[in-house]
Amino acid sequence: MQAKQFLMLITASLVIAGCAKSGTKPDDVTETIVTEEEISTQSGIGTTTIGGGTEYLEPGMLPGDTILIQDTVIYFDFDTARISAKYSESLAAHARRLSGNPGLNVRLEGHADERGSREYNIGLAERRAQAVRQALMLQGVAAAQITTVSYGEERPASQGSDEEAWQLNRRVEIVYSE
Protein backbone atom coordinates (compact mmCIF):
# COMPACT_ATOMS: atom_id res chain seq x y z
CA MET A 1 0.00 0.00 0.00
CA GLN A 2 2.81 2.41 0.90
CA ALA A 3 4.61 1.58 -2.37
CA LYS A 4 1.48 2.51 -4.33
CA GLN A 5 1.21 5.86 -2.51
CA PHE A 6 4.92 6.48 -3.07
CA LEU A 7 4.56 5.86 -6.83
CA MET A 8 1.56 8.18 -6.99
CA LEU A 9 3.54 10.88 -5.18
CA ILE A 10 6.48 10.49 -7.58
CA THR A 11 4.15 10.61 -10.59
CA ALA A 12 2.40 13.74 -9.29
CA SER A 13 5.79 15.39 -8.68
CA LEU A 14 6.93 14.66 -12.22
CA VAL A 15 3.70 16.05 -13.68
CA ILE A 16 4.03 19.22 -11.63
CA ALA A 17 7.68 19.58 -12.60
CA GLY A 18 6.74 19.17 -16.27
CA CYS A 19 4.08 21.88 -15.96
CA ALA A 20 6.54 24.25 -14.32
CA LYS A 21 8.78 24.15 -17.40
CA SER A 22 6.16 24.64 -20.07
CA GLY A 23 3.42 26.45 -18.16
CA THR A 24 0.01 25.15 -17.36
CA LYS A 25 -2.51 24.32 -19.99
CA PRO A 26 -6.03 25.69 -20.00
CA ASP A 27 -8.82 23.53 -18.61
CA ASP A 28 -10.57 23.32 -21.98
CA VAL A 29 -7.55 21.68 -23.68
CA THR A 30 -7.64 17.91 -23.79
CA GLU A 31 -4.44 15.94 -24.08
CA THR A 32 -4.23 13.22 -26.73
CA ILE A 33 -1.66 10.48 -26.48
CA VAL A 34 -0.68 9.04 -29.82
CA THR A 35 0.67 5.51 -29.86
CA GLU A 36 3.00 4.03 -32.46
CA GLU A 37 0.18 1.86 -33.77
CA GLU A 38 -1.84 4.99 -34.58
CA ILE A 39 0.90 6.42 -36.76
CA SER A 40 1.42 4.84 -40.15
CA THR A 41 3.66 6.03 -42.91
CA GLN A 42 2.83 5.63 -46.54
CA SER A 43 4.66 7.46 -49.33
CA GLY A 44 6.41 9.66 -46.77
CA ILE A 45 3.15 11.01 -45.41
CA GLY A 46 1.95 9.77 -42.04
CA THR A 47 -1.50 9.70 -40.53
CA THR A 48 -2.32 10.19 -36.90
CA THR A 49 -5.65 9.55 -35.26
CA ILE A 50 -6.46 12.45 -33.00
CA GLY A 51 -9.74 12.79 -31.13
CA GLY A 52 -11.59 10.52 -33.53
CA GLY A 53 -10.30 12.34 -36.64
CA THR A 54 -7.33 11.68 -38.88
CA GLU A 55 -4.51 14.15 -39.34
CA TYR A 56 -2.27 13.73 -42.40
CA LEU A 57 1.34 14.48 -41.58
CA GLU A 58 3.88 15.54 -44.16
CA PRO A 59 7.54 14.62 -43.61
CA GLY A 60 9.00 16.45 -40.62
CA MET A 61 5.64 17.44 -39.16
CA LEU A 62 4.42 16.58 -35.67
CA PRO A 63 0.89 15.73 -34.52
CA GLY A 64 -1.02 19.00 -34.20
CA ASP A 65 1.01 20.82 -36.87
CA THR A 66 -1.80 20.74 -39.46
CA ILE A 67 -3.88 22.88 -37.14
CA LEU A 68 -0.99 25.29 -36.52
CA ILE A 69 -0.11 25.75 -40.21
CA GLN A 70 -3.66 26.87 -40.94
CA ASP A 71 -2.57 30.10 -39.26
CA THR A 72 -1.00 31.73 -42.33
CA VAL A 73 -1.11 35.35 -41.22
CA ILE A 74 1.29 36.93 -38.74
CA TYR A 75 0.05 40.25 -37.35
CA PHE A 76 2.30 43.04 -36.10
CA ASP A 77 2.02 45.94 -33.69
CA PHE A 78 2.09 49.52 -34.96
CA ASP A 79 5.35 50.63 -36.60
CA THR A 80 7.33 47.48 -35.77
CA ALA A 81 8.67 44.37 -37.47
CA ARG A 82 9.00 42.44 -34.19
CA ILE A 83 7.17 39.09 -34.24
CA SER A 84 4.98 38.51 -31.21
CA ALA A 85 5.74 35.42 -29.12
CA LYS A 86 2.19 34.16 -29.69
CA TYR A 87 3.21 33.15 -33.24
CA SER A 88 6.19 31.00 -32.20
CA GLU A 89 4.33 27.66 -32.30
CA SER A 90 2.72 28.42 -35.63
CA LEU A 91 6.03 29.50 -37.19
CA ALA A 92 7.72 26.38 -35.78
CA ALA A 93 5.07 24.20 -37.45
CA HIS A 94 5.56 26.04 -40.77
CA ALA A 95 9.33 25.56 -40.42
CA ARG A 96 8.93 21.81 -39.77
CA ARG A 97 6.69 21.49 -42.83
CA LEU A 98 9.10 23.37 -45.07
CA SER A 99 12.29 21.74 -43.81
CA GLY A 100 10.69 18.29 -44.18
CA ASN A 101 9.63 19.05 -47.77
CA PRO A 102 12.53 20.59 -49.72
CA GLY A 103 10.37 20.89 -52.87
CA LEU A 104 7.84 23.08 -51.08
CA ASN A 105 8.29 26.85 -51.28
CA VAL A 106 6.74 29.78 -49.49
CA ARG A 107 6.20 33.42 -50.41
CA LEU A 108 6.06 35.87 -47.51
CA GLU A 109 3.89 38.86 -48.39
CA GLY A 110 4.54 41.90 -46.18
CA HIS A 111 1.85 44.52 -45.57
CA ALA A 112 1.41 47.75 -43.62
CA ASP A 113 -1.50 49.98 -42.70
CA GLU A 114 -2.17 53.25 -44.49
CA ARG A 115 -0.43 55.50 -41.97
CA GLY A 116 2.97 56.76 -43.04
CA SER A 117 4.29 57.53 -46.51
CA ARG A 118 4.05 55.00 -49.31
CA GLU A 119 7.83 54.53 -49.31
CA TYR A 120 8.01 54.08 -45.55
CA ASN A 121 5.24 51.47 -45.62
CA ILE A 122 6.96 49.52 -48.41
CA GLY A 123 10.12 49.41 -46.26
CA LEU A 124 8.23 48.45 -43.09
CA ALA A 125 6.34 45.68 -44.88
CA GLU A 126 9.66 44.38 -46.26
CA ARG A 127 11.21 44.37 -42.77
CA ARG A 128 8.21 42.38 -41.50
CA ALA A 129 8.53 39.81 -44.29
CA GLN A 130 12.28 39.55 -43.63
CA ALA A 131 11.65 39.03 -39.90
CA VAL A 132 9.39 36.06 -40.65
CA ARG A 133 11.94 34.77 -43.19
CA GLN A 134 14.70 34.95 -40.59
CA ALA A 135 12.52 33.16 -38.00
CA LEU A 136 11.87 30.30 -40.46
CA MET A 137 15.53 30.05 -41.50
CA LEU A 138 16.66 29.91 -37.86
CA GLN A 139 14.50 26.81 -37.55
CA GLY A 140 16.09 25.00 -40.47
CA VAL A 141 14.25 26.18 -43.57
CA ALA A 142 16.51 26.63 -46.60
CA ALA A 143 16.81 30.19 -47.91
CA ALA A 144 16.01 28.94 -51.42
CA GLN A 145 12.55 27.88 -50.25
CA ILE A 146 11.57 31.40 -49.18
CA THR A 147 10.81 34.49 -51.25
CA THR A 148 9.58 37.79 -49.89
CA VAL A 149 7.51 40.56 -51.41
CA SER A 150 6.48 43.88 -49.92
CA TYR A 151 3.08 45.33 -50.76
CA GLY A 152 3.19 48.11 -48.19
CA GLU A 153 -0.27 49.64 -47.86
CA GLU A 154 -1.35 48.68 -51.41
CA ARG A 155 -3.32 45.51 -50.59
CA PRO A 156 -5.29 46.11 -47.40
CA ALA A 157 -7.08 43.19 -45.79
CA SER A 158 -9.63 45.62 -44.38
CA GLN A 159 -10.84 48.94 -45.75
CA GLY A 160 -11.21 51.71 -43.24
CA SER A 161 -9.27 54.24 -41.27
CA ASP A 162 -9.71 53.02 -37.73
CA GLU A 163 -7.63 50.90 -35.34
CA GLU A 164 -9.53 47.70 -36.18
CA ALA A 165 -8.78 48.03 -39.91
CA TRP A 166 -5.19 49.12 -39.32
CA GLN A 167 -4.60 46.13 -37.04
CA LEU A 168 -5.72 43.71 -39.76
CA ASN A 169 -3.51 45.40 -42.36
CA ARG A 170 -0.24 45.14 -40.37
CA ARG A 171 0.64 41.59 -41.39
CA VAL A 172 2.73 39.03 -43.24
CA GLU A 173 0.84 36.41 -45.22
CA ILE A 174 2.44 32.98 -45.72
CA VAL A 175 1.60 31.61 -49.19
CA TYR A 176 2.69 28.07 -50.14
CA SER A 177 3.64 26.92 -53.66
CA GLU A 178 5.41 23.92 -55.14
C-alpha positions as CSV (number, residue, x, y, z in Angstrom):
1,M,0.0,0.0,0.0
2,Q,2.8,2.4,0.9
3,A,4.6,1.6,-2.4
4,K,1.5,2.5,-4.3
5,Q,1.2,5.9,-2.5
6,F,4.9,6.5,-3.1
7,L,4.6,5.9,-6.8
8,M,1.6,8.2,-7.0
9,L,3.5,10.9,-5.2
10,I,6.5,10.5,-7.6
11,T,4.2,10.6,-10.6
12,A,2.4,13.7,-9.3
13,S,5.8,15.4,-8.7
14,L,6.9,14.7,-12.2
15,V,3.7,16.0,-13.7
16,I,4.0,19.2,-11.6
17,A,7.7,19.6,-12.6
18,G,6.7,19.2,-16.3
19,C,4.1,21.9,-16.0
20,A,6.5,24.2,-14.3
21,K,8.8,24.2,-17.4
22,S,6.2,24.6,-20.1
23,G,3.4,26.4,-18.2
24,T,0.0,25.2,-17.4
25,K,-2.5,24.3,-20.0
26,P,-6.0,25.7,-20.0
27,D,-8.8,23.5,-18.6
28,D,-10.6,23.3,-22.0
29,V,-7.6,21.7,-23.7
30,T,-7.6,17.9,-23.8
31,E,-4.4,15.9,-24.1
32,T,-4.2,13.2,-26.7
33,I,-1.7,10.5,-26.5
34,V,-0.7,9.0,-29.8
35,T,0.7,5.5,-29.9
36,E,3.0,4.0,-32.5
37,E,0.2,1.9,-33.8
38,E,-1.8,5.0,-34.6
39,I,0.9,6.4,-36.8
40,S,1.4,4.8,-40.2
41,T,3.7,6.0,-42.9
42,Q,2.8,5.6,-46.5
43,S,4.7,7.5,-49.3
44,G,6.4,9.7,-46.8
45,I,3.1,11.0,-45.4
46,G,1.9,9.8,-42.0
47,T,-1.5,9.7,-40.5
48,T,-2.3,10.2,-36.9
49,T,-5.6,9.5,-35.3
50,I,-6.5,12.5,-33.0
51,G,-9.7,12.8,-31.1
52,G,-11.6,10.5,-33.5
53,G,-10.3,12.3,-36.6
54,T,-7.3,11.7,-38.9
55,E,-4.5,14.2,-39.3
56,Y,-2.3,13.7,-42.4
57,L,1.3,14.5,-41.6
58,E,3.9,15.5,-44.2
59,P,7.5,14.6,-43.6
60,G,9.0,16.4,-40.6
61,M,5.6,17.4,-39.2
62,L,4.4,16.6,-35.7
63,P,0.9,15.7,-34.5
64,G,-1.0,19.0,-34.2
65,D,1.0,20.8,-36.9
66,T,-1.8,20.7,-39.5
67,I,-3.9,22.9,-37.1
68,L,-1.0,25.3,-36.5
69,I,-0.1,25.8,-40.2
70,Q,-3.7,26.9,-40.9
71,D,-2.6,30.1,-39.3
72,T,-1.0,31.7,-42.3
73,V,-1.1,35.4,-41.2
74,I,1.3,36.9,-38.7
75,Y,0.1,40.3,-37.4
76,F,2.3,43.0,-36.1
77,D,2.0,45.9,-33.7
78,F,2.1,49.5,-35.0
79,D,5.4,50.6,-36.6
80,T,7.3,47.5,-35.8
81,A,8.7,44.4,-37.5
82,R,9.0,42.4,-34.2
83,I,7.2,39.1,-34.2
84,S,5.0,38.5,-31.2
85,A,5.7,35.4,-29.1
86,K,2.2,34.2,-29.7
87,Y,3.2,33.2,-33.2
88,S,6.2,31.0,-32.2
89,E,4.3,27.7,-32.3
90,S,2.7,28.4,-35.6
91,L,6.0,29.5,-37.2
92,A,7.7,26.4,-35.8
93,A,5.1,24.2,-37.5
94,H,5.6,26.0,-40.8
95,A,9.3,25.6,-40.4
96,R,8.9,21.8,-39.8
97,R,6.7,21.5,-42.8
98,L,9.1,23.4,-45.1
99,S,12.3,21.7,-43.8
100,G,10.7,18.3,-44.2
101,N,9.6,19.1,-47.8
102,P,12.5,20.6,-49.7
103,G,10.4,20.9,-52.9
104,L,7.8,23.1,-51.1
105,N,8.3,26.8,-51.3
106,V,6.7,29.8,-49.5
107,R,6.2,33.4,-50.4
108,L,6.1,35.9,-47.5
109,E,3.9,38.9,-48.4
110,G,4.5,41.9,-46.2
111,H,1.9,44.5,-45.6
112,A,1.4,47.7,-43.6
113,D,-1.5,50.0,-42.7
114,E,-2.2,53.3,-44.5
115,R,-0.4,55.5,-42.0
116,G,3.0,56.8,-43.0
117,S,4.3,57.5,-46.5
118,R,4.1,55.0,-49.3
119,E,7.8,54.5,-49.3
120,Y,8.0,54.1,-45.5
121,N,5.2,51.5,-45.6
122,I,7.0,49.5,-48.4
123,G,10.1,49.4,-46.3
124,L,8.2,48.5,-43.1
125,A,6.3,45.7,-44.9
126,E,9.7,44.4,-46.3
127,R,11.2,44.4,-42.8
128,R,8.2,42.4,-41.5
129,A,8.5,39.8,-44.3
130,Q,12.3,39.6,-43.6
131,A,11.6,39.0,-39.9
132,V,9.4,36.1,-40.7
133,R,11.9,34.8,-43.2
134,Q,14.7,34.9,-40.6
135,A,12.5,33.2,-38.0
136,L,11.9,30.3,-40.5
137,M,15.5,30.1,-41.5
138,L,16.7,29.9,-37.9
139,Q,14.5,26.8,-37.5
140,G,16.1,25.0,-40.5
141,V,14.2,26.2,-43.6
142,A,16.5,26.6,-46.6
143,A,16.8,30.2,-47.9
144,A,16.0,28.9,-51.4
145,Q,12.5,27.9,-50.2
146,I,11.6,31.4,-49.2
147,T,10.8,34.5,-51.2
148,T,9.6,37.8,-49.9
149,V,7.5,40.6,-51.4
150,S,6.5,43.9,-49.9
151,Y,3.1,45.3,-50.8
152,G,3.2,48.1,-48.2
153,E,-0.3,49.6,-47.9
154,E,-1.3,48.7,-51.4
155,R,-3.3,45.5,-50.6
156,P,-5.3,46.1,-47.4
157,A,-7.1,43.2,-45.8
158,S,-9.6,45.6,-44.4
159,Q,-10.8,48.9,-45.8
160,G,-11.2,51.7,-43.2
161,S,-9.3,54.2,-41.3
162,D,-9.7,53.0,-37.7
163,E,-7.6,50.9,-35.3
164,E,-9.5,47.7,-36.2
165,A,-8.8,48.0,-39.9
166,W,-5.2,49.1,-39.3
167,Q,-4.6,46.1,-37.0
168,L,-5.7,43.7,-39.8
169,N,-3.5,45.4,-42.4
170,R,-0.2,45.1,-40.4
171,R,0.6,41.6,-41.4
172,V,2.7,39.0,-43.2
173,E,0.8,36.4,-45.2
174,I,2.4,33.0,-45.7
175,V,1.6,31.6,-49.2
176,Y,2.7,28.1,-50.1
177,S,3.6,26.9,-53.7
178,E,5.4,23.9,-55.1
